[in-house]
Amino acid sequence: MLIGTQMPMFLWAEAINYATWLKNQLPSHAIPGYTPHALVYKTKPNLSLTHEFGCKVYIHTSELGKLQPQAMEANF
């Protein structure tokens, strides 16, 4: 994930955390028809806000004032 997105290597722990979270949201061969998330929380996972690791995002920063930028660019 880090190499594919050209992210710095110091983010390796974040990449592993995200990969683990994503794997727990997807169906498993060990438990056909269910996801690990569904077994633990008794609900289907909501993947509507899932983003590709390293993609460009904008963070809303309206508390800075009307004449300041309303968002700042970052990587997910």
C-alpha positions, 0 to 999 in steps of 0.5 A: 500500500505504501509503495503503490501510493508513494507514501513515506515509510514512517506511515507503515503502522497506519497502512497496517491498521487500515488494511486490518480494518478493511479486511475485517469489513469484507467476507471471510472464507472461514465464516461463509456469508458473514464478515468479522465485523458482522459477527462482533457488532451484529450489523453489516459494515458501512463501507460508503465512506471507505477511501483508497489509502493515500488518496487526496482528501480535503479537511474542512476548517471553517473555524479559522475565519471567513477570510482564511481557507475553508479546507486544507489538503491532506492524504487519507 
